[in-house]
Amino acid sequence: MALKITQLKGTVRIKQNQRDSLRSLGLKRIGHEVVRPDTPVVRGQINVVRHMVKVEEVAGE
């Protein structure tokens, strides 16, 4: 199982740890999408920026 993560909001006026989590997920700009494996580490990073991203489950990756 994999997760498709889409950034919905920009990085202006957010905390540094949230900015770091977006970067470690591989997100760079609004509308950017990445596919990451569904692991506890990735889930934790998503939890930090849950108000800024949309997460969908993708089968087969």
N, CA, C and O atoms as a CHARMM CRD file, in Angstrom:
* protein
*
  244
    1    1 MET  N      0.85000  -1.18700   0.00000 PROA 1      0.00000
    2    1 MET  CA     0.00000   0.00000   0.00000 PROA 1      0.00000
    3    1 MET  C      0.88800   1.24000   0.00000 PROA 1      0.00000
    4    1 MET  O      1.93800   1.27100   0.64300 PROA 1      0.00000
    5    2 ALA  N      0.45300   2.24600  -0.72300 PROA 2      0.00000
    6    2 ALA  CA     1.20500   3.49900  -0.79400 PROA 2      0.00000
    7    2 ALA  C      0.23900   4.65600  -0.55600 PROA 2      0.00000
    8    2 ALA  O     -0.98100   4.49600  -0.60300 PROA 2      0.00000
    9    3 LEU  N      0.81700   5.81100  -0.30100 PROA 3      0.00000
   10    3 LEU  CA     0.03100   7.02300  -0.04900 PROA 3      0.00000
   11    3 LEU  C      0.39600   8.08500  -1.07600 PROA 3      0.00000
   12    3 LEU  O      1.57600   8.34500  -1.31200 PROA 3      0.00000
   13    4 LYS  N     -0.61100   8.69900  -1.68600 PROA 4      0.00000
   14    4 LYS  CA    -0.38600   9.84100  -2.56500 PROA 4      0.00000
   15    4 LYS  C     -0.66700  11.08300  -1.74000 PROA 4      0.00000
   16    4 LYS  O     -1.76500  11.26100  -1.21400 PROA 4      0.00000
   17    5 ILE  N      0.34500  11.94500  -1.63300 PROA 5      0.00000
   18    5 ILE  CA     0.26500  13.13200  -0.78600 PROA 5      0.00000
   19    5 ILE  C      0.33200  14.37000  -1.68000 PROA 5      0.00000
   20    5 ILE  O      1.24700  14.51100  -2.49100 PROA 5      0.00000
   21    6 THR  N     -0.63900  15.25700  -1.52500 PROA 6      0.00000
   22    6 THR  CA    -0.71100  16.48400  -2.31800 PROA 6      0.00000
   23    6 THR  C     -0.63900  17.68500  -1.37900 PROA 6      0.00000
   24    6 THR  O     -1.37900  17.75600  -0.39800 PROA 6      0.00000
   25    7 GLN  N      0.25500  18.62900  -1.68200 PROA 7      0.00000
   26    7 GLN  CA     0.35900  19.84600  -0.87200 PROA 7      0.00000
   27    7 GLN  C     -0.72600  20.82400  -1.29700 PROA 7      0.00000
   28    7 GLN  O     -0.86000  21.13500  -2.48000 PROA 7      0.00000
   29    8 LEU  N     -1.50300  21.31100  -0.32800 PROA 8      0.00000
   30    8 LEU  CA    -2.61800  22.21300  -0.60400 PROA 8      0.00000
   31    8 LEU  C     -2.34200  23.65800  -0.22900 PROA 8      0.00000
   32    8 LEU  O     -2.95500  24.56700  -0.78900 PROA 8      0.00000
   33    9 LYS  N     -1.43100  23.88600   0.71100 PROA 9      0.00000
   34    9 LYS  CA    -1.15700  25.23500   1.19100 PROA 9      0.00000
   35    9 LYS  C      0.33200  25.53900   1.08200 PROA 9      0.00000
   36    9 LYS  O      1.16400  24.63300   1.02800 PROA 9      0.00000
   37   10 GLY  N      0.65000  26.82100   1.05000 PROA 10     0.00000
   38   10 GLY  CA     2.03000  27.26300   0.94200 PROA 10     0.00000
   39   10 GLY  C      2.76200  27.23900   2.27300 PROA 10     0.00000
   40   10 GLY  O      2.18200  26.93800   3.31600 PROA 10     0.00000
   41   11 THR  N      4.05800  27.56400   2.21600 PROA 11     0.00000
   42   11 THR  CA     4.91400  27.44600   3.40100 PROA 11     0.00000
   43   11 THR  C      5.20900  28.78500   4.06700 PROA 11     0.00000
   44   11 THR  O      6.07000  28.85600   4.94400 PROA 11     0.00000
   45   12 VAL  N      4.51800  29.83700   3.67100 PROA 12     0.00000
   46   12 VAL  CA     4.73600  31.14400   4.29200 PROA 12     0.00000
   47   12 VAL  C      4.10400  31.13400   5.68100 PROA 12     0.00000
   48   12 VAL  O      2.97300  30.68100   5.85700 PROA 12     0.00000
   49   13 ARG  N      4.84300  31.63700   6.65800 PROA 13     0.00000
   50   13 ARG  CA     4.36800  31.77700   8.04100 PROA 13     0.00000
   51   13 ARG  C      3.98400  30.45000   8.69000 PROA 13     0.00000
   52   13 ARG  O      2.99300  30.37700   9.41600 PROA 13     0.00000
   53   14 ILE  N      4.76900  29.40000   8.43100 PROA 14     0.00000
   54   14 ILE  CA     4.56100  28.14800   9.16000 PROA 14     0.00000
   55   14 ILE  C      5.80700  27.84600   9.96900 PROA 14     0.00000
   56   14 ILE  O      6.87700  28.39800   9.70900 PROA 14     0.00000
   57   15 LYS  N      5.66500  26.96800  10.95400 PROA 15     0.00000
   58   15 LYS  CA     6.78800  26.63100  11.82500 PROA 15     0.00000
   59   15 LYS  C      7.84900  25.84600  11.05500 PROA 15     0.00000
   60   15 LYS  O      7.55200  25.18500  10.06000 PROA 15     0.00000
   61   16 GLN  N      9.08300  25.93200  11.53200 PROA 16     0.00000
   62   16 GLN  CA    10.20400  25.28900  10.85900 PROA 16     0.00000
   63   16 GLN  C     10.03800  23.76900  10.81600 PROA 16     0.00000
   64   16 GLN  O     10.40600  23.14100   9.82300 PROA 16     0.00000
   65   17 ASN  N      9.48700  23.16500  11.88200 PROA 17     0.00000
   66   17 ASN  CA     9.33700  21.71000  11.86700 PROA 17     0.00000
   67   17 ASN  C      8.32800  21.26700  10.80800 PROA 17     0.00000
   68   17 ASN  O      8.46600  20.18400  10.23800 PROA 17     0.00000
   69   18 GLN  N      7.31700  22.09100  10.54300 PROA 18     0.00000
   70   18 GLN  CA     6.35300  21.77400   9.49100 PROA 18     0.00000
   71   18 GLN  C      7.00000  21.91300   8.11700 PROA 18     0.00000
   72   18 GLN  O      6.76800  21.09400   7.22800 PROA 18     0.00000
   73   19 ARG  N      7.80400  22.94300   7.95200 PROA 19     0.00000
   74   19 ARG  CA     8.53300  23.14100   6.69300 PROA 19     0.00000
   75   19 ARG  C      9.47400  21.95800   6.44300 PROA 19     0.00000
   76   19 ARG  O      9.58000  21.46800   5.31900 PROA 19     0.00000
   77   20 ASP  N     10.15100  21.50900   7.49500 PROA 20     0.00000
   78   20 ASP  CA    11.06700  20.37200   7.38100 PROA 20     0.00000
   79   20 ASP  C     10.31600  19.09100   7.02400 PROA 20     0.00000
   80   20 ASP  O     10.80800  18.28700   6.23200 PROA 20     0.00000
   81   21 SER  N      9.13500  18.89400   7.59900 PROA 21     0.00000
   82   21 SER  CA     8.34700  17.69300   7.29700 PROA 21     0.00000
   83   21 SER  C      7.90200  17.68800   5.84000 PROA 21     0.00000
   84   21 SER  O      7.93000  16.64300   5.18900 PROA 21     0.00000
   85   22 LEU  N      7.49200  18.84300   5.32000 PROA 22     0.00000
   86   22 LEU  CA     7.11100  18.91100   3.90600 PROA 22     0.00000
   87   22 LEU  C      8.29000  18.57000   3.00800 PROA 22     0.00000
   88   22 LEU  O      8.14000  17.83400   2.03300 PROA 22     0.00000
   89   23 ARG  N      9.44700  19.09800   3.33000 PROA 23     0.00000
   90   23 ARG  CA    10.65100  18.81800   2.53200 PROA 23     0.00000
   91   23 ARG  C     11.02400  17.34000   2.58600 PROA 23     0.00000
   92   23 ARG  O     11.37600  16.75200   1.56300 PROA 23     0.00000
   93   24 SER  N     10.95100  16.74100   3.76700 PROA 24     0.00000
   94   24 SER  CA    11.33800  15.32800   3.88700 PROA 24     0.00000
   95   24 SER  C     10.34100  14.41200   3.18800 PROA 24     0.00000
   96   24 SER  O     10.69200  13.30700   2.77200 PROA 24     0.00000
   97   25 LEU  N      9.09500  14.87300   3.05800 PROA 25     0.00000
   98   25 LEU  CA     8.11600  14.11400   2.27200 PROA 25     0.00000
   99   25 LEU  C      8.35300  14.29300   0.77700 PROA 25     0.00000
  100   25 LEU  O      7.85600  13.50600  -0.02900 PROA 25     0.00000
  101   26 GLY  N      9.10600  15.32100   0.40100 PROA 26     0.00000
  102   26 GLY  CA     9.40500  15.56500  -1.00200 PROA 26     0.00000
  103   26 GLY  C      8.50100  16.59100  -1.65100 PROA 26     0.00000
  104   26 GLY  O      8.50200  16.73400  -2.87400 PROA 26     0.00000
  105   27 LEU  N      7.72800  17.30800  -0.84800 PROA 27     0.00000
  106   27 LEU  CA     6.80400  18.31500  -1.37600 PROA 27     0.00000
  107   27 LEU  C      7.50400  19.65500  -1.47100 PROA 27     0.00000
  108   27 LEU  O      8.21400  20.05400  -0.54800 PROA 27     0.00000
  109   28 LYS  N      7.30800  20.36200  -2.59400 PROA 28     0.00000
  110   28 LYS  CA     8.03700  21.60400  -2.82700 PROA 28     0.00000
  111   28 LYS  C      7.14200  22.80700  -3.06800 PROA 28     0.00000
  112   28 LYS  O      7.56100  23.94000  -2.83300 PROA 28     0.00000
  113   29 ARG  N      5.91500  22.58500  -3.53200 PROA 29     0.00000
  114   29 ARG  CA     5.05900  23.72200  -3.87600 PROA 29     0.00000
  115   29 ARG  C      3.59300  23.30200  -3.81600 PROA 29     0.00000
  116   29 ARG  O      3.28200  22.11400  -3.72700 PROA 29     0.00000
  117   30 ILE  N      2.71300  24.26800  -3.86500 PROA 30     0.00000
  118   30 ILE  CA     1.28200  23.99100  -3.84800 PROA 30     0.00000
  119   30 ILE  C      0.91600  23.18900  -5.09600 PROA 30     0.00000
  120   30 ILE  O      1.32500  23.53300  -6.20500 PROA 30     0.00000
  121   31 GLY  N      0.15200  22.13100  -4.90800 PROA 31     0.00000
  122   31 GLY  CA    -0.26900  21.28700  -6.01800 PROA 31     0.00000
  123   31 GLY  C      0.68400  20.15600  -6.33500 PROA 31     0.00000
  124   31 GLY  O      0.35600  19.28800  -7.14400 PROA 31     0.00000
  125   32 HSD  N      1.85400  20.14000  -5.72000 PROA 32     0.00000
  126   32 HSD  CA     2.83900  19.08600  -5.95500 PROA 32     0.00000
  127   32 HSD  C      2.37400  17.78900  -5.29900 PROA 32     0.00000
  128   32 HSD  O      1.90800  17.79600  -4.16000 PROA 32     0.00000
  129   33 GLU  N      2.50300  16.67100  -6.02700 PROA 33     0.00000
  130   33 GLU  CA     2.08800  15.36100  -5.51100 PROA 33     0.00000
  131   33 GLU  C      3.28100  14.42500  -5.46000 PROA 33     0.00000
  132   33 GLU  O      4.14600  14.45600  -6.33500 PROA 33     0.00000
  133   34 VAL  N      3.32100  13.59300  -4.42900 PROA 34     0.00000
  134   34 VAL  CA     4.33100  12.55200  -4.31400 PROA 34     0.00000
  135   34 VAL  C      3.64800  11.26900  -3.85000 PROA 34     0.00000
  136   34 VAL  O      2.58500  11.30700  -3.23100 PROA 34     0.00000
  137   35 VAL  N      4.26800  10.14400  -4.15400 PROA 35     0.00000
  138   35 VAL  CA     3.77600   8.85300  -3.67700 PROA 35     0.00000
  139   35 VAL  C      4.83400   8.28600  -2.73700 PROA 35     0.00000
  140   35 VAL  O      6.00000   8.15200  -3.11000 PROA 35     0.00000
  141   36 ARG  N      4.42200   7.95800  -1.52500 PROA 36     0.00000
  142   36 ARG  CA     5.32700   7.42700  -0.50900 PROA 36     0.00000
  143   36 ARG  C      4.74600   6.13100   0.05300 PROA 36     0.00000
  144   36 ARG  O      3.52800   5.95200   0.05800 PROA 36     0.00000
  145   37 PRO  N      5.60400   5.22800   0.52500 PROA 37     0.00000
  146   37 PRO  CA     5.09500   3.99200   1.15600 PROA 37     0.00000
  147   37 PRO  C      4.37400   4.30900   2.45800 PROA 37     0.00000
  148   37 PRO  O      4.67500   5.29900   3.12500 PROA 37     0.00000
  149   38 ASP  N      3.43200   3.46800   2.80600 PROA 38     0.00000
  150   38 ASP  CA     2.65000   3.66200   4.03100 PROA 38     0.00000
  151   38 ASP  C      3.41800   3.05300   5.19900 PROA 38     0.00000
  152   38 ASP  O      3.25300   1.87800   5.52500 PROA 38     0.00000
  153   39 THR  N      4.26600   3.88100   5.82700 PROA 39     0.00000
  154   39 THR  CA     5.06200   3.44300   6.97000 PROA 39     0.00000
  155   39 THR  C      4.75800   4.35100   8.15700 PROA 39     0.00000
  156   39 THR  O      4.22700   5.44500   7.96800 PROA 39     0.00000
  157   40 PRO  N      5.07800   3.92500   9.36500 PROA 40     0.00000
  158   40 PRO  CA     4.85600   4.77800  10.53600 PROA 40     0.00000
  159   40 PRO  C      5.61700   6.10500  10.46700 PROA 40     0.00000
  160   40 PRO  O      5.12100   7.12400  10.94900 PROA 40     0.00000
  161   41 VAL  N      6.80100   6.10400   9.88200 PROA 41     0.00000
  162   41 VAL  CA     7.59100   7.33200   9.76700 PROA 41     0.00000
  163   41 VAL  C      6.87600   8.34000   8.86400 PROA 41     0.00000
  164   41 VAL  O      6.75400   9.51600   9.20800 PROA 41     0.00000
  165   42 VAL  N      6.41200   7.87300   7.72100 PROA 42     0.00000
  166   42 VAL  CA     5.70600   8.75200   6.78200 PROA 42     0.00000
  167   42 VAL  C      4.39700   9.23900   7.40300 PROA 42     0.00000
  168   42 VAL  O      4.03800  10.40800   7.26100 PROA 42     0.00000
  169   43 ARG  N      3.68300   8.34500   8.09200 PROA 43     0.00000
  170   43 ARG  CA     2.43700   8.74700   8.75900 PROA 43     0.00000
  171   43 ARG  C      2.69600   9.84600   9.79900 PROA 43     0.00000
  172   43 ARG  O      1.88700  10.76100   9.94400 PROA 43     0.00000
  173   44 GLY  N      3.81300   9.75800  10.51500 PROA 44     0.00000
  174   44 GLY  CA     4.15900  10.77600  11.50600 PROA 44     0.00000
  175   44 GLY  C      4.45400  12.11600  10.85400 PROA 44     0.00000
  176   44 GLY  O      4.04900  13.15800  11.37000 PROA 44     0.00000
  177   45 GLN  N      5.16200  12.10100   9.71800 PROA 45     0.00000
  178   45 GLN  CA     5.45100  13.33800   9.00600 PROA 45     0.00000
  179   45 GLN  C      4.16400  13.96100   8.47700 PROA 45     0.00000
  180   45 GLN  O      3.99900  15.18000   8.52100 PROA 45     0.00000
  181   46 ILE  N      3.25300  13.12800   7.97600 PROA 46     0.00000
  182   46 ILE  CA     1.96900  13.62800   7.48800 PROA 46     0.00000
  183   46 ILE  C      1.17500  14.23500   8.63300 PROA 46     0.00000
  184   46 ILE  O      0.51400  15.25800   8.45500 PROA 46     0.00000
  185   47 ASN  N      1.23200  13.61900   9.80000 PROA 47     0.00000
  186   47 ASN  CA     0.48100  14.11400  10.95700 PROA 47     0.00000
  187   47 ASN  C      0.90100  15.52700  11.34400 PROA 47     0.00000
  188   47 ASN  O      0.07200  16.32100  11.78900 PROA 47     0.00000
  189   48 VAL  N      2.18300  15.84500  11.17900 PROA 48     0.00000
  190   48 VAL  CA     2.68800  17.18100  11.51900 PROA 48     0.00000
  191   48 VAL  C      2.08100  18.23800  10.59400 PROA 48     0.00000
  192   48 VAL  O      1.81100  19.35700  11.03100 PROA 48     0.00000
  193   49 VAL  N      1.86500  17.89900   9.33300 PROA 49     0.00000
  194   49 VAL  CA     1.37400  18.87100   8.34100 PROA 49     0.00000
  195   49 VAL  C     -0.01000  18.48600   7.81000 PROA 49     0.00000
  196   49 VAL  O     -0.34700  18.80100   6.66900 PROA 49     0.00000
  197   50 ARG  N     -0.80200  17.81200   8.62900 PROA 50     0.00000
  198   50 ARG  CA    -2.09600  17.29500   8.16600 PROA 50     0.00000
  199   50 ARG  C     -3.05100  18.37800   7.70200 PROA 50     0.00000
  200   50 ARG  O     -3.94300  18.10800   6.89700 PROA 50     0.00000
  201   51 HSD  N     -2.88200  19.61500   8.19800 PROA 51     0.00000
  202   51 HSD  CA    -3.73700  20.72400   7.79500 PROA 51     0.00000
  203   51 HSD  C     -3.32200  21.33100   6.45100 PROA 51     0.00000
  204   51 HSD  O     -4.02100  22.19100   5.91500 PROA 51     0.00000
  205   52 MET  N     -2.18500  20.88200   5.90800 PROA 52     0.00000
  206   52 MET  CA    -1.65100  21.45000   4.67000 PROA 52     0.00000
  207   52 MET  C     -1.65500  20.49100   3.49800 PROA 52     0.00000
  208   52 MET  O     -1.34300  20.88800   2.37500 PROA 52     0.00000
  209   53 VAL  N     -2.00700  19.22000   3.73900 PROA 53     0.00000
  210   53 VAL  CA    -1.91100  18.21100   2.68900 PROA 53     0.00000
  211   53 VAL  C     -3.19200  17.40800   2.56100 PROA 53     0.00000
  212   53 VAL  O     -4.01600  17.36300   3.47400 PROA 53     0.00000
  213   54 LYS  N     -3.33800  16.77500   1.40200 PROA 54     0.00000
  214   54 LYS  CA    -4.41200  15.82500   1.17300 PROA 54     0.00000
  215   54 LYS  C     -3.75200  14.47500   0.95600 PROA 54     0.00000
  216   54 LYS  O     -2.78100  14.37400   0.20600 PROA 54     0.00000
  217   55 VAL  N     -4.27000  13.43000   1.60800 PROA 55     0.00000
  218   55 VAL  CA    -3.68000  12.10600   1.53700 PROA 55     0.00000
  219   55 VAL  C     -4.69300  11.12500   0.96800 PROA 55     0.00000
  220   55 VAL  O     -5.84100  11.07200   1.40900 PROA 55     0.00000
  221   56 GLU  N     -4.24800  10.34200  -0.02700 PROA 56     0.00000
  222   56 GLU  CA    -5.09700   9.31100  -0.61200 PROA 56     0.00000
  223   56 GLU  C     -4.31500   8.00700  -0.63600 PROA 56     0.00000
  224   56 GLU  O     -3.10000   8.01000  -0.83200 PROA 56     0.00000
  225   57 GLU  N     -5.01000   6.89100  -0.43800 PROA 57     0.00000
  226   57 GLU  CA    -4.35900   5.59200  -0.52100 PROA 57     0.00000
  227   57 GLU  C     -4.31900   5.14500  -1.96900 PROA 57     0.00000
  228   57 GLU  O     -5.29300   5.28800  -2.70800 PROA 57     0.00000
  229   58 VAL  N     -3.16600   4.59500  -2.36500 PROA 58     0.00000
  230   58 VAL  CA    -2.97200   4.10800  -3.72500 PROA 58     0.00000
  231   58 VAL  C     -2.56900   2.64900  -3.62500 PROA 58     0.00000
  232   58 VAL  O     -1.65400   2.30700  -2.87600 PROA 58     0.00000
  233   59 ALA  N     -3.23400   1.79600  -4.36300 PROA 59     0.00000
  234   59 ALA  CA    -2.92800   0.36900  -4.32600 PROA 59     0.00000
  235   59 ALA  C     -1.87000   0.03800  -5.38600 PROA 59     0.00000
  236   59 ALA  O     -1.80100   0.68400  -6.43200 PROA 59     0.00000
  237   60 GLY  N     -1.06100  -0.96200  -5.10400 PROA 60     0.00000
  238   60 GLY  CA    -0.15700  -1.49200  -6.11000 PROA 60     0.00000
  239   60 GLY  C      1.24000  -0.92600  -6.12900 PROA 60     0.00000
  240   60 GLY  O      2.01400  -1.27700  -7.01900 PROA 60     0.00000
  241   61 GLU  N      1.60500  -0.06800  -5.19500 PROA 61     0.00000
  242   61 GLU  CA     2.96700   0.45500  -5.20900 PROA 61     0.00000
  243   61 GLU  C      3.68900   0.14000  -3.93800 PROA 61     0.00000
  244   61 GLU  O      4.85300   0.50800  -3.78200 PROA 61     0.00000
